[in-house]
Amino acid sequence: MEQELIRIEGSVSAVVFQNAENGYTVLRLKDGKGETTTVVGTVPDTNVGERLRVEGRWSSHSTYGKQLEVVNLERLMPESRIEILAYLSSHAIRGVGPKIAARIVERFGADSLKIIEHEPEQLATVPGISEAKAREIQESFQSQQGLRHLAEFLSGYRLPTELAVKIYKAYGELSMMAIQDNPYFLTEEGFNAPFAQVDAFALELGFDGDDERRVDAGILYELSYNSTGGHVFVPEPQLVEATATFLRLPQEIIRAGLERLNVQERIVLDEIASLRAVYLPAYGQAERYLARRFSEMVGGKASLPANLAKSVASIEAAQGIEYADLQKEAIRAAAGERLLIVTGGPGTGKTTTLRGILDLFEQMRLKTFLAAPTGRAAKRLTELTGRDASTIHRLLEVDVSPETGDMIFVHNEHNPLVCDAVIVDESSMVDLLLMYDLVQALPERCRLILVGDPDQLPSVGAGNVFSDLIRSEMIPTVRLTEIFRQARESLIVMNAHRVNRGELPELHERKKDFFFLQRDSDEAVCQTVTDLCARRLPQNMGFQPEDIQVLSPTRKGETGTGALNRLLQQALNPPADGKHEKRHGEIVFREGDRVMQIRNNYDIIWNKADGPGMGSGIFNGDVGTVKAIDSQAQNMTIRFDDREAVYSYDMLSQLEPAYAMTVHKSQGSEYRAVVLCAWRGTPLLLSRSILYTAITRARELLIVVGDEGVVEYMVNNDKKQKRFSGLKWRLCHANAELRQ
């Protein structure tokens, strides 16, 4: 049961910690009886001497003990001379220190704050305060009050108070006016307030249900929501119906909103294969650009080197191998094509082919960059090729726009990469917008080689780029199909191919790299998984816990990643004296925990862990270890491979435990050992592509724990979630596009 709210009113006796960027604060509140309570939460611009009326719920902290987490807040300005003196002496107002504060209170007493706000000219009668300084004091006080009143206003309407700092940075003294004029801007990027909360707030303010601002925001929200499900556009009839349903409005009002947004260029309307498609502008622009640029790349061949056959033969000799026919075809194609796809399943020689292409490009003296969508995939690419690889984000370099303050890539169409070729591995993971950013940054004559497996899960972000390119049949593509002898000895590889063909994997052949353990309850599945990671694999097979990755199709349920992470944390990293921890919602982070970043954050500053060097950006899927938790500084230090980053407590929603992760989150990574839960769950997540992707994450050992019937269901469930994307259609109609 949810705790009932506790109400406390008192004066701030100390501010222990405050983050100016987002208002997260730890303070001491002394009530009328002289009792002091530690209060934590979003209380922006708080100073000693202020009076607060707080509603919250009790929690416990390893250092601070019992503390009240703020739910609702009301600011009450200091009333007594003692409180006002403490407030002014705390440097709360620019230009006022303890000496000036004492003179102001001595002159004006309990009316001091009223004088500062409404009659600043009287301050000039205080020794040490000129007329100019009096105006500066008033402006500082009013600015401070504006942020406080804004936070209190939001809290009163059950909106997240952390929005106050973002709003005030954007609108300053006009913040309240901006919210009351159109609160729906809070649902836009940069604020990201839940639509339902903002909508309820707007209706309470008196907005009509069919107000144009509400209709427009509802349409944009529906488009944005669908993009999180992978859709680049939404067909107009479906968008109208869905928006009308959740806004509870007639469809003709939604259609009028679409036309209005189109005129304002806040959406893009386009005809795709007889559908009237509705795009958010960024997606419409990206799709059109990629179709046009890819078509140009295919139409413009690269110059072949002299004696190509001799070059390939010399590479074979240097590597001590003989390429299969399809591998030779891929290497030769890379020499002459500006855009090439190389694809194939496990064991078909993609890595060997990739090394051959790299050796050929070196002979041709082509400056080549290697990239992958995630840090793990880039690290693996480096290990496999012996050459430096980076994430696409780091290749493009992240910076801050001086005009808007938004994160941008340094390399773009105006400042392209300095290279002759770019090779991207794990290309199935690259979503539409990231591919757009990459292709924009390619020099005009640059080669682009996309390597990947289209049978794995599509990108987490919107689009189905890699599959669309292949299915269009407009892009030169080499499919590696031969499974090499060494790979055929691996049951992991052979079972992956069986699953991909729609055949049941061999579950009962006792080979050293693939095992199936039948269990008859979710409790037994969880117990077996935990025992494998904590005892059996380390003791019997030499795999340490850090070598093992537990995968599950789902986050929820008894065998979902949430429940498994709690069990694995208890088994692998239990509480201990001197081991600091921090509770964030339902998650307890503990020193030594394996954690994962779950969204791109270009702002996080990292330092090299083992030497000089720094940079910015930690990205979705990056996995690290909690090295230290500092309760006084209210932050955690996390090591990601060779980099360390500091996370303030308000950033912890960007992290989750990573002892177990979903199959989706494991894309692009490879682990020495994988333990896969195959248990009952949402049918949509029990699919062939998820099983295939999970199997192909294991390098040396795969153990499937669960029910054989579930494995069979996953093999037979080849329903792929349809994603609305126009890239394939545009590529097939590229000539018409180019004529426009």
N, C-alpha and C positions, 0 to 999 in steps of 0.2 A: 504494500500500500504506500502511496505517496505521502510524505510527511506533511503535516499541516504547517502553514506559514507562521513564523515567529516574528513579532513586531518589537522593535527596539528604537528608542529615541534618545539621542544624546549628543555630546560635543566631541569632535575629533581631537583626540589628545596626541596622536602621532600618526604620521604617514610612513609606513615601513617601506613600501615600494609603490612606484607608479610608472606605467608605460605611457609616455606622452603620445605615442603613435595611435594607440587604440583605447586609452583610458583605463586599462586593467590596473586595479589598485588593491593594495593590502593596507588596511588602516586599523587603528585602535579607536574604539568609540566608548566614551565614558558616559554612563547614564546618570540620572538625577540622584541615584543612591550611591554613586561613586564606584560602581562596578564597571570593569572594563571588558569589552568584547572585541575579539578580532573579527573584522568584516572583510570579505574579499568579493571582488566582482568589478563590473564596469562602472566606475565612479569617476568620470573624467575631471581633471583640474581641481582636485580636492586639496584643502589646506587645513592646517591646525587651527582650531577655534571655530570652524564651521559646525553647524548643528544639522543632523540628519535624522530623518525618520525612515527606518529601513524595515522591509519585509524580506524574509529569507528562510533558508533551511539549514539545519546544522550539518556540518561535516567534520571530519577529523583529519588533521595534518600531522605528519611525523615530527615536524619541528615546532609548529605553532600551536599544536594541539587542537582543541575544539574551536571551530570558527563558523561564522554565519555567511553563507553564500547568498549574495544579493539576488532577489527576484524583482522586487519593486523598490523604488527609492523616491523620497521627497526631500528637497533641499530646504533647510530652514536657516536663514542667516543668523549669525551670532546676535544675541540680545543683550547680555550683560556687558559691563565695561571690561571685565576680565576676559570674557570670550572674544570681544572685539579686539582688545589689545593683543591677545594671542594670535588671532587671525592676521591682523595687519603686520605683526612682528615676524611672521613666517615667510616674508617676501612673496606673499600671494599676489601682491599688486606691484607692477613694475615701478621702481622709483621710491618704494616705501620699505625701509628697514626698521629695526627696533627703535632707533632714536626718533625718527620721524613719526613712527607709529605712536610712541609715548606722547609726543607733543600734540598730535591730532586728537587722541583720546582725552588728554588733559584739557584741551580747549572745547571739544564738542561732546564728550561723554558718550552716552548711549545713542546719540544722533549722528555719530561719526560717519557711518556708512550711508545714511540718507544725504548728508552733506556732500560726500564724495560723488554720489550718483547724480544728485539733482542741483546742487549749488556749489560747483567746484571753485567758483570765484572766491568763496569764503576761505578755501584752503590757503590762498595766497596771504592770509593774515597770520599764518603759522610761520614762525621763524624757520628759514631754510627752504621754504617752498615759494618759488616764483609763480607768476601767472602761467607761464608756459609749462612748468612742471605740474601745476594743478590740472591743466587740461590733459596732460599725459597720464596722470593718475586716474582721472575720470575715464579716459578711453580704455585703459588697461582693465579697469574694474568692469566697465560695461561689456567689453569683449568676453571677459571671463564669465560674467553673468549670462551672456547669450548662450554659451555652450552648456552651462549648467541648466538653464531653463529648458533648453532643447532636450537634454537627456531626461529631465524630469517629465517633459511633455510626452516623449516617446514611451517612457515607462508607464505613464498613466493609461496609454492605449495598448499596452501589452506588446509593443514593438521592441526589438532588441536594442538596448541602450547603447551598444557598441556602434550603432549606426550614427550616433550623434557626432562623433569625431570626424567620420567620413563626410557627413553632410556639411558640417561647419567648415571643413577645409575647402569644400567646393563652393559654398554659397556665403560663408561668413555671416554678417548681420542680417542677410536676407534669407537665412535658412528657414525660419518659421514661415515666412511668406511663400517660399518655394514649395514647402511641404503642403501647405493649405491650398495652394493654387493647383498642384498636381502631384499628389502623393505617389502616383504610380511610377514616377521616375525611380523610386526606391527598388523596384524590381529589376532595373536595368543593370548591365555589367558594371562592376565597380562598387555597387551597393548590395546587390544579390539578396535582398530581403524576400522571404517567402511570399508568393503572390497572395495566398489565402489570408495572411495576416494584414498585408497592405490593403487588400480589397475590403476586409472587414473594417479596417480603420477609416478608409475613404467613405464607406457607406455610413459610418457613425458620424463623420464630419458633415454628412448631408448630400453627398454625391448621389445622383440618380443612377439607377441600374443601367440605363441606356445612355449614360453620359459618354460622349465620344472619346474622352480620355480613358475611360474604363474599357470601352470596346477595343480601342487601339492597343492598349496594354495587354488585354486578354489574348488578342491575336498574336502579338509578338511573344508572349509567354508560351503559347501553345507551340509556336514554331521552335522556340528555344528548347522547350521540353522534348520535342521530337528529335532534335539534333543530339540530345544526350542518349537517345536510343539508336543512333547511327544514321538517321535520315538526313539527307542533304536538303531535300525539299519535301513539301506535303502537297498532295493533289488538292486543288481548291475545294471540291465537294466534301472531302473528308475533313479538311481544316475548318470549313464553315460549320459542319455538323458538330464536330468536337467542341469548338469554341462556343457555339450556341448552347450546347448542353451544359458546359460547366459555368457559363455566365448566366444561364437561364434566360436567354433572350431569343427572339425570333431570328431566323436565319437571314432575313432580308437586311436586318440591322448589321449583321456581321459582314455581309457582302458589301454594304455601303462602306464599312470600315476598311475592307480590303482595297477598294478603289481609292479611298482617301490616303491610305498608307502608300499606295503605289504612286500617286501623284506627288507625295512628299518624299519619295525615294527612300522610304524606310523599309520597304520590301521590294522584291523583284518578281514580276509575273512573267512566265515564259511558257511556250508550248513545247512539251517533251513527249514525243510518241503519242500524239493525240490527247495528251493530258494537259490541263492548265495547271502548271506547277507554280507553287508559291515558295520563294526562297527568302531567307534573311540575306541582306546585301552581300555580306562577306562570302557566303557560300556560292551565291550566283556568280559573283565576280571570279572566284577561284576556279569554279568548274569551267566557265567559258575560257578563261586564260589557259588552263591546262590543256583543254581540247585543242585549242589553237596552236599552242607551243609544241605539244607532242606531235601534231600533224606536220608542223614545219620541220621538226627534228627527223621524223621518218622520211620526209621528202628530200632532205639534204644529206647525202651520203658523205662519210668521212673518207679521206684518201688512204688507200691500202698501202702498206709498206712493201718495198721490193723484197722478193724472195721470202714471202710469208711462210710457205711450206718449210723452207729451211730453218726459219726462226722457230717454228713450232717444234720441229725435230730437235733443235738444239736445247730447247726448254725441257723436252722429254728426257734427253740425255742427262741434263744437269740435275733433274729431279730423280732420275733413276727409275722412271716408270714409262709405260706405254699407254697413251690416252685411248679411251674408247672412241668410236666414231662420233657419237653425239658430243663428247667432250671437245674433240677437235673442232666440230662444227661451231660450238659455242665460242671457242677461242678465236677462230677465224672471223666469226660474225662480230665479235667485240672490236676487231681491228678495223672493220669497214662500216659499222653502223654508229650513228650518233645516239640512238636509243635502242637498247636491247634488254630483253627479259630472259633471265636464266632461272628455270624452275625445276623442281623435282622433290621427291620425298626423301626420307632418311636412307642413308646408305647408297645413294645414287651418284655420289661423287661431286656434289656442289662445291665443297671446300677445295678439293683438288683442282677443279676447273677454275675456281676463283683465283687460286695461286698461279695457275697457268696464265690467266689474263693479266694478272699483276706483273708477272715476269715479262710477258710480251710488251706491256706498256712501258716497262723500264727499258727494254731494248729499243723501243720507239722514242724514248726520251720524253714521254708524256708525264707531266706532273699530275699525280693521281691522289685524290683524297678517298679514304675509307670511312664509312659512317654507318650507323645503325640507329634505330629509334630510341633505344634505352641504354642506360649506362652498363647494365649487365650484358646486353647483346654486343655493345661496343667492346667491352673487355674480352668477351669470348672471341670476337672477331680478331682482336689483336693476338690472342693466344694461338688461334688456328692458322693465321697467316704470317706471324712473326713481324708484322708491320703495324705502325701506329694507326689506331682507329678512334673515332670520337663519336659522341652522339650528334645527331643532326643539329640539335640546339647549340651545342658548343662549336660545331663547324661554322654555323652562321653567326655566332657571337651575339650575346645579349647585351643590350644597352638601354638607357632611358631616354625617351624623346625629350629634348629641351623645351619643346612647345607645349606638349600635353602632359608630360610626366609619365606616360604609358611606357610599358616595356616594348622594345622594338628589336629587330635583328639588325646588326651592323651591316651585314652583307645582304644586298637586295639588287634590284635591277639597276639602280643608280651606282651601286658600289659592289660589283660582282666579285665572286671568289676568283682568286688568281690560280687557275688550274686548267688542265686539259681534259681531265676525266674525273668523274665522281662515281664510286661504286657503293650502293646501299644494300646491306644485308637485312634479312628479316623484313622485307618490303611489305609483306601483308599487314604489318602493324602500322604502317604510315597512313594517317588519315588525310582527308582532302586538304585542310588548311595547312598542315605541315608540309605536304608535298608541294603546295602552291608556293610557300615561302622558300623551299629548297630550289625549285625550278626557276623562280624569279632570280635567284642569286647565281645561276649558271651563266658563264660567259657564252657568247653567241655560238661559237663552234665547239663547245664542250661536249664530250661524250657523257652519257648517263647509262649506267648498267644497274638494273634492278634485279636482285637475287632474292628468292623466297619460295615459300610453299603455299600455294593458294588454297590448299585443303585445310590449313589451320584456321583458327578463328580470325575474323576480320578485326580491323582496328577498333580500339575503344572509342575513339572520336568518330565524328560523322564521316560517312563515305565508305566505299568499298573499292578503293583505287586500284590496288594490285589485281584483283579479280576482274574489275571492269576493263582494265587494259588488255588482259589476256583474252577475255571473252569477246572483245571487240574484233579480234583477229586483224587489227590494223597495225599492231606493233610487232616487229620482228621478235620471235620467241623461240627459244630452244628448250625443249622439255627433256630432261634427263630421266630415263626410265629404267635403265639397267641397274639391278642391285648387285653390287660387287661381292665377290666370294667372301671376303672377310666380314662384310656386313651381314651376309646370309647366315653366318654362324651366331649372330645375335638374335635371341628370341624377341628382344625389345624391337629391333628393326623389323623383323618378319611379322610380328603381331601388329605393328603400326600399319603395315601395308595390308594385312588381312582386314583390319578394321576399316581402312580407307576404301577397300573394295566391297564393303558390306558383309564381310565374313566374320564369324566369331573368332576371337583370338584364342590361341592355344593356352588354356589356363592350367592344365594338369601335367604338362611336360616339365619335369623338374630340372631346368637348366639353371645355371648360376646367375643369370641376369634378369630373370622374370619369374615372379612367384604370385600365386593367388591364394589368399587365405579367406575361406568361407566363414562368415559370422552370421548369427541369426537374430541379433538385436542391435539397436543403436548403441546401447551401453557396451556391448561386447566389441563393437567396431572401435569405439573411443578408447576402451581399455587396451586393445591390441595395438592401435596406432601409438598410444603413449608409451607402451612397453617396448615397442620396436625402436622408438627414437631414444628413449632413456637408457635401455638396458641391452636388448638383444642385438641390435646392429652394432653398437660400440664394442660389446664384449665378444660377439661371435664372428663378425665380418670386418671389423676394423674401421667402420665408418663412424666418425665422430659426429655429435649432434649438429655441428655447423656444416657438415657435408650433406645433411639430410633435409629435404624439403617436403613437407606435407601439403598435399593438394586436395581440394574439395570442389565439386562443381558449384557449391552454394555457400553463401555467407550465413544463412539462417538455419535454424533447426539444431537438433542434437549432434549431428555430424557436420555442421557448417563451420566455417572458419572462426566465427565468434566463440563458439563453445570449445572447439579444439584448441584455440590459442590460450584460453584460460587453463585448460588441463595441461597443456605442454609447458606453459610458463611455470605452473606449480611443480611439474616434474623436473624441468631443466634449469630453472632459475628461481628457486623458492626464496621467501623472505629470509633475511639474516641480519644479525646485529651489524651495524655499520654500513649496510647496503641501503642507500636512499631510494625512496620511491615517491611517485606522485599520482594521485587519483585524478582522472579527467573523465567525468561522466561515469560510464560503467567500466572504463578501462583503467587498470593500474599499470603505470609505466615504472619499471624497476631498473636500476643499474645492471647492465649485463644483458638486457633484453634485445632480441632481434626485432627491428621495426622497419616499416616501409612508408615512404612518402606516397601519398595517394592523390596528389594533384600537382600540376606544374607550378612552381613558384620561382620566378626569375629574380626575386629580390633577395633571397637568402644569400648571405655572404659566407663563403667557406674559405678555410685556410688549408694549405697542404699540411698533412699530419706529420710528415717526416722530413720537412725541410722548408725553405722559403717558397713563397708563392701563394696567391690567393685568387679568387674569382667569385662569380655569383651564379646562382641557379641550382636548385635541387629539383628533380623532375619526377613525375608520376612513375612509380615502379622502382625507384632507387631504394635499395635495402642497406641498412646500416645497423650499428650496435650502439646502445645507450652507454656512453662512457662515464658520464657524471650527471648528477642532479643536484643543483644548488638551490635549496629552498629559500635562502636569504635573497639571492639575486633573482629568484623566480624564473629559472631557466634550466634547460637540459642541453648537454653537449653530446652530439651524435657523430660517430665516425662512419663515413661512407667510403669504403675501400681506403684510398690514400688521402681523403679529404675529411675535415672536421667542420661542423656547422653548429651554431648555438641557436636553439629554439626557445623563445620566451614562452611562458605557460599559455598565453592566449593563442599560440600557434599550434597547440597540440592536436587540434581537430584535423590537422593535415597529416597526422601520423596514425598508424594502427600497428598492432603486433603482427609479426611476420613469421612466427614459427609455422603457422599454416596460412596458406593464401589460396584464393580462388584460381582456377585454371586460367581464367581470363588474365589475371594479374601476372601469371607466370610466363606469358608470351615473351619470346625473345631471349629467355634465360635457359640455361642448361645446368643441371645439378648432378653431382656424382650419384646420389641416390634419391629416388622419389617414392614416397608412400602416398598412394591414391585411395581416397575413400570412394567406394562405389556403393552408395546406399540410396534409399528411397528419397525422393524430393520432387521439386517442381519439374514437370515433364519437359518444359522448355529448356531446362539446363541439363537434362539427361539426354544428350544428343551425341551423334557420331563424331561431329567435329570437336566437341569438348573432350571426348575420350581419346581421339586421335592426337589432339594437341597435348594432352596430359602425358600420354605414352612417349611422345617425342621429346619431352623435357628431360628424360632420364638418360644419363650417359653410361653408367656402369651397372645400375641396379634399379629395378622397378618392382614394387610390391603393391598389389591391389588388394585392399581389405574391404570386404563387404559381401554382397549377395550376387551369385552368378546370374540370377534372373535380371538384376539391374544392369549388369554388363551387357546381356543380350538385348535388353530394351534399348540401351544407348546405341548399340551397333545398328539396330533396325530403325532408330529414329533419325532419319536423315533430313528432317525438315529444317531448312535454314531460314532464319528470320529474314524476311524480305526487307531490304533497305531501299528507300526511294533515292535513286541517284541517276543523274542524267549524263554522266561522263561517257558511258559506253555508247549511248545514242548519239551524243555529240561527236564522238570520234568517228562513228559510222557515217555521219553527215558532215564531215569536216570540210569538204569542198564548199558546201553551201555556207558554212560558218566563215570560211576564209574570204568568200566573196562579199560578205556584209561589210 
